[in-house]
Amino acid sequence: MKKSLWLLTVLAAVAVGSISSYAGDGKDEKGAAVQAVTCPKCGELKGGDKCCKPDMVKCDKCGLDKGSPGCKAKCCAVCTHCGEIKGGDKCCKPDAVKCEKCGLNKGSPGCKAKCGT
């Protein structure tokens, strides 16, 4: 359970970092804090410069704008069981070598984030 919570914390930090890089300083014209929300149609920040632009390249996996915060959250989510990209060809393979420190697949994105190797 601790491993899952830790991994979710890391993923949340990455997601917040991705969103804040798009959201500028995170404040409106009056200096009040604003919360960034992704558009369910395109995955970009709702109402932002890139939101629902027809010329944006779409992701083959999720259909959102490629590289958008929404796309990153859907396509790059790390599996809490094995540490690989969720739904990828390496995800939850029974013959994968496990890391002695974290128990995830050795060298997976989740293992690298947790163990730094």
MARBALO-207001 format. One line per 10 residues: number of its first residue (from 0); for each residue x, y, z of N, C-alpha, C. Coordinates in Angstrom, 3 decimals, always signed. Example, Ala and Ser with C-alpha at 12.3 -4.5 7.8 and 13.67 -1.06 7.14 Angstrom:
BEGIN
0 = +13.190:-5.690:+7.800:+12.300:-4.500:+7.800:+13.200:-3.300:+7.800  +12.850:-2.250:+7.080:+13.670:-1.060:+7.140:+12.900:+0.030:+7.870
// end
This chain:
BEGIN
0 = +0.818:-1.187:+0.000:+0.000:+0.000:+0.000:+0.869:+1.261:+0.000  +1.966:+1.251:+0.781:+2.841:+2.413:+0.828:+3.440:+2.696:-0.540  +3.798:+1.613:-1.268:+4.396:+1.775:-2.592:+3.419:+2.453:-3.543  +2.154:+2.040:-3.487:+1.141:+2.619:-4.366:+0.933:+4.093:-4.058  +0.870:+4.432:-2.775:+0.685:+5.830:-2.400:+1.876:+6.668:-2.819  +3.073:+6.118:-2.659:+4.272:+6.849:-3.052:+4.261:+7.110:-4.547  +3.932:+6.078:-5.330:+3.918:+6.216:-6.779:+2.850:+7.217:-7.219  +1.690:+7.180:-6.580:+0.646:+8.143:-6.912:+1.091:+9.569:-6.581  +1.834:+9.726:-5.492:+2.354:+11.038:-5.124:+3.320:+11.554:-6.178  +4.206:+10.657:-6.658:+5.170:+11.034:-7.693:+4.439:+11.415:-8.974
10 = +3.463:+10.608:-9.361:+2.709:+10.897:-10.590:+1.937:+12.206:-10.471  +1.371:+12.467:-9.300:+0.651:+13.723:-9.096:+1.602:+14.909:-9.217  +2.792:+14.762:-8.663:+3.776:+15.846:-8.752:+4.176:+16.107:-10.197  +4.338:+15.031:-10.974:+4.682:+15.173:-12.387:+3.542:+15.855:-13.130  +2.314:+15.426:-12.862:+1.156:+16.019:-13.532:+1.025:+17.494:-13.187  +1.197:+17.847:-11.920:+1.106:+19.248:-11.504:+2.215:+20.052:-12.160  +3.410:+19.477:-12.247:+4.517:+20.170:-12.905:+4.233:+20.408:-14.369  +3.624:+19.416:-15.034:+3.282:+19.567:-16.449:+2.235:+20.643:-16.640  +1.224:+20.637:-15.794:+0.151:+21.604:-15.924:+0.650:+23.003:-15.592  +1.459:+23.127:-14.534:+1.909:+24.461:-14.157:+2.831:+25.061:-15.210
20 = +3.542:+24.202:-15.961:+4.390:+24.744:-17.014:+3.544:+25.334:-18.142  +2.328:+24.851:-18.305:+1.429:+25.396:-19.309:+0.675:+26.612:-18.772  +0.463:+26.666:-17.449:-0.429:+27.653:-16.868:+0.236:+28.967:-16.504  +1.473:+29.160:-16.879:+2.158:+30.401:-16.550:+2.404:+30.491:-15.055  +2.040:+31.626:-14.444:+2.295:+31.787:-13.013:+1.150:+31.271:-12.146  +0.062:+30.784:-12.741:-1.042:+30.220:-11.981:-1.928:+31.259:-11.310  -1.906:+32.490:-11.818:-2.723:+33.558:-11.221:-3.487:+34.297:-12.308  -4.649:+34.805:-11.940:-5.434:+35.582:-12.901:-4.990:+37.044:-12.884  -5.742:+37.899:-13.593:-5.371:+39.305:-13.714:-5.316:+40.030:-12.365  -6.119:+39.581:-11.410:-6.178:+40.218:-10.091:-5.185:+39.617:-9.107
30 = -4.414:+38.618:-9.538:-3.433:+37.983:-8.665:-3.978:+36.816:-7.869  -5.236:+36.440:-8.105:-5.824:+35.305:-7.393:-5.370:+33.995:-8.049  -5.187:+32.978:-7.222:-4.759:+31.678:-7.730:-5.871:+31.070:-8.585  -5.476:+30.430:-9.689:-6.431:+29.741:-10.554:-6.032:+28.282:-10.668  -7.014:+27.429:-10.848:-6.758:+26.005:-10.998:-6.839:+25.647:-12.480  -5.819:+24.953:-12.974:-5.798:+24.558:-14.379:-6.692:+23.336:-14.579  -7.510:+23.362:-15.629:-8.403:+22.261:-15.962:-8.148:+21.881:-17.411  -8.005:+20.573:-17.662:-7.781:+20.134:-19.040:-9.111:+19.904:-19.744  -9.116:+20.210:-21.014:-10.302:+20.042:-21.855:-10.487:+18.552:-22.163  -11.685:+18.011:-21.972:-11.899:+16.590:-22.256:-11.873:+16.259:-23.749
40 = -12.028:+17.265:-24.606:-12.032:+17.027:-26.056:-10.629:+16.960:-26.638  -9.724:+17.840:-26.141:-8.394:+17.911:-26.755:-7.248:+17.618:-25.783  -7.489:+17.717:-24.468:-6.452:+17.446:-23.483:-5.600:+18.641:-23.114  -5.806:+19.761:-23.812:-5.054:+20.979:-23.502:-5.739:+21.709:-22.344  -5.089:+22.767:-21.839:-5.713:+23.568:-20.791:-6.970:+24.219:-21.349  -8.065:+24.036:-20.645:-9.361:+24.527:-21.106:-9.323:+26.045:-21.271  -9.654:+26.512:-22.472:-9.679:+27.930:-22.773:-8.325:+28.532:-23.110  -7.275:+27.714:-23.122:-5.935:+28.211:-23.425:-5.707:+28.407:-24.918  -4.514:+28.861:-25.278:-4.163:+29.136:-26.675:-4.297:+27.912:-27.578  -4.000:+26.726:-27.045:-3.995:+25.509:-27.857:-5.305:+24.734:-27.773
50 = -6.227:+25.139:-26.941:-7.456:+24.384:-26.698:-8.308:+24.252:-27.965  -8.582:+23.017:-28.347:-9.466:+22.652:-29.463:-9.081:+23.269:-30.809  -7.787:+23.477:-31.038:-7.335:+23.950:-32.349:-7.386:+22.768:-33.313  -7.986:+22.953:-34.487:-8.162:+21.841:-35.422:-6.857:+21.326:-36.052  -5.798:+22.135:-36.064:-4.566:+21.727:-36.732:-3.587:+20.969:-35.823  -3.979:+20.663:-34.599:-3.099:+19.962:-33.670:-3.020:+18.473:-34.021  -1.851:+17.875:-33.841:-1.643:+16.446:-34.107:-2.259:+15.645:-32.966  -3.032:+14.627:-33.307:-3.707:+13.798:-32.313:-2.862:+12.572:-31.971  -2.943:+12.133:-30.717:-2.242:+10.942:-30.245:-2.946:+9.695:-30.779  -2.175:+8.725:-31.238:-2.744:+7.475:-31.756:-3.424:+6.653:-30.659
60 = -2.944:+6.776:-29.421:-3.466:+5.953:-28.328:-4.743:+6.516:-27.715  -4.754:+7.822:-27.380:-5.890:+8.367:-26.632:-6.774:+9.313:-27.444  -6.294:+9.801:-28.593:-7.084:+10.685:-29.428:-7.041:+12.148:-29.031  -6.348:+12.466:-27.931:-6.199:+13.861:-27.508:-5.016:+14.467:-28.243  -4.811:+15.785:-28.097:-3.661:+16.436:-28.725:-2.376:+15.808:-28.190  -1.504:+15.422:-29.091:-0.265:+14.756:-28.720:+0.591:+15.670:-27.844  +1.011:+15.157:-26.688:+1.851:+15.907:-25.766:+1.110:+16.844:-24.827  -0.207:+16.892:-24.940:-0.992:+17.763:-24.052:-1.000:+17.172:-22.638  -1.331:+17.976:-21.625:-1.397:+17.438:-20.268:-2.363:+16.257:-20.146  -3.477:+16.309:-20.852:-4.437:+15.199:-20.817:-3.880:+13.944:-21.455
70 = -3.170:+14.102:-22.562:-2.533:+12.973:-23.244:-1.474:+12.346:-22.341  -0.663:+13.189:-21.724:+0.385:+12.674:-20.833:-0.216:+11.888:-19.680  -1.323:+12.350:-19.136:-1.960:+11.664:-18.016:-2.539:+10.314:-18.437  -3.094:+10.229:-19.649:-3.695:+8.976:-20.104:-2.670:+7.985:-20.644  -1.769:+8.454:-21.471:-0.855:+7.562:-22.179:+0.424:+7.244:-21.412  +0.793:+8.114:-20.530:+2.052:+7.914:-19.827:+1.851:+7.520:-18.371  +0.661:+7.078:-18.020:+0.408:+6.660:-16.644:+1.212:+5.400:-16.346  +1.800:+5.350:-15.169:+2.625:+4.215:-14.770:+1.757:+3.216:-14.001  +1.863:+1.939:-14.366:+1.131:+0.873:-13.694:+1.679:+0.698:-12.278  +0.806:+0.687:-11.300:+1.235:+0.555:-9.908:+1.684:-0.866:-9.567
80 = +1.344:-1.834:-10.399:+1.718:-3.226:-10.134:+3.121:-3.554:-10.625  +3.488:-3.018:-11.803:+4.778:-3.404:-12.391:+5.723:-2.221:-12.633  +5.195:-0.991:-12.669:+6.038:+0.179:-12.898:+6.226:+0.548:-14.356  +5.677:-0.245:-15.266:+5.771:+0.044:-16.699:+4.657:+1.004:-17.101  +4.723:+1.522:-18.342:+3.656:+2.377:-18.856:+2.394:+1.522:-18.961  +1.323:+2.007:-18.341:+0.072:+1.268:-18.262:-0.449:+0.910:-19.655  -0.736:-0.360:-19.860:-1.281:-0.833:-21.127:-0.249:-1.060:-22.211  +1.018:-0.766:-21.934:+2.082:-0.976:-22.916:+2.429:-2.452:-23.074  +3.295:-2.773:-24.013:+3.632:-4.173:-24.267:+4.474:-4.808:-23.153  +5.044:-4.008:-22.255:+5.818:-4.547:-21.135:+5.008:-4.617:-19.842
90 = +3.814:-4.072:-19.845:+2.991:-3.962:-18.637:+2.554:-5.326:-18.105  +2.893:-5.580:-16.841:+2.470:-6.773:-16.087:+2.835:-8.103:-16.738  +3.983:-8.156:-17.403:+4.457:-9.428:-17.963:+4.953:-10.300:-16.807  +4.498:-11.554:-16.746:+4.867:-12.416:-15.615:+6.353:-12.792:-15.572  +7.051:-12.748:-16.693:+8.460:-13.154:-16.733:+9.439:-11.996:-16.534  +8.929:-10.828:-16.193:+9.790:-9.650:-16.020:+10.649:-9.793:-14.761  +11.870:-9.278:-14.828:+12.785:-9.297:-13.685:+12.381:-8.166:-12.741  +12.201:-8.496:-11.461:+11.772:-7.515:-10.469:+12.972:-6.884:-9.770  +12.834:-5.622:-9.425:+13.861:-4.895:-8.689:+13.840:-5.354:-7.230  +14.998:-5.580:-6.659:+15.085:-6.031:-5.270:+14.658:-4.941:-4.290
100 = +14.848:-3.682:-4.661:+14.528:-2.569:-3.755:+13.038:-2.249:-3.708  +12.420:-2.098:-4.894:+11.035:-1.617:-4.926:+10.006:-2.673:-5.322  +10.442:-3.783:-5.916:+9.515:-4.833:-6.317:+8.851:-4.617:-7.659  +9.126:-3.488:-8.318:+8.588:-3.227:-9.653:+9.535:-3.831:-10.685  +9.129:-3.830:-11.955:+10.007:-4.344:-13.010:+11.303:-3.542:-13.018  +12.409:-4.255:-13.018:+13.716:-3.612:-12.980:+13.909:-2.739:-14.227  +14.243:-1.466:-14.019:+14.473:-0.533:-15.121:+13.219:+0.126:-15.664  +12.058:-0.209:-15.112:+10.801:+0.414:-15.582:+10.752:+1.878:-15.145  +9.896:+2.685:-15.775:+9.780:+4.088:-15.356:+9.454:+4.244:-13.873  +8.599:+3.377:-13.357:+8.258:+3.430:-11.939:+9.433:+3.095:-11.051
110 = +10.228:+2.101:-11.447:+11.420:+1.717:-10.709:+12.437:+2.849:-10.753  +12.624:+3.441:-11.915:+13.585:+4.548:-12.047:+13.182:+5.723:-11.152  +11.886:+6.014:-11.097:+11.411:+7.127:-10.272:+11.591:+6.824:-8.785  +11.377:+5.578:-8.423:+11.442:+5.201:-7.012:+12.861:+4.951:-6.526  +13.645:+4.244:-7.321:+14.998:+3.841:-6.911:+16.100:+4.727:-7.484  +15.759:+5.485:-8.505:+16.758:+6.366:-9.127:+17.760:+5.637:-9.987  +17.417:+4.431:-10.425:+18.343:+3.664:-11.282:+17.783:+3.451:-12.654
// end
